[in-house]
Amino acid sequence: MTKLLKKAFAEANRLPEWEQDALAAMILDEIADNRQWQKAPSEADTWMEKLVEDALAPQRSIA
């Protein structure tokens, strides 16, 4: 475990139980999301390209 992660867990240990559970749920969700992106990198790339295209579309129509 890295020093930064140890520090984060030490700080989290001071939180009330309900906040620890909320933080744990966020961490687990983030890990699950990262695994999904790793499983389908080509799908992720295509999705990200579409997001960029959608974001730039209004600027392109002005120019």
Secondary structure, DSSP 8 states (H G I E B T S, - for coil): --HHHHHHHHHHHTS-HHHHHHHHHHHHHHHHHHHHHHH-HHHHHHHHHHHHHHHHHHHHHH-
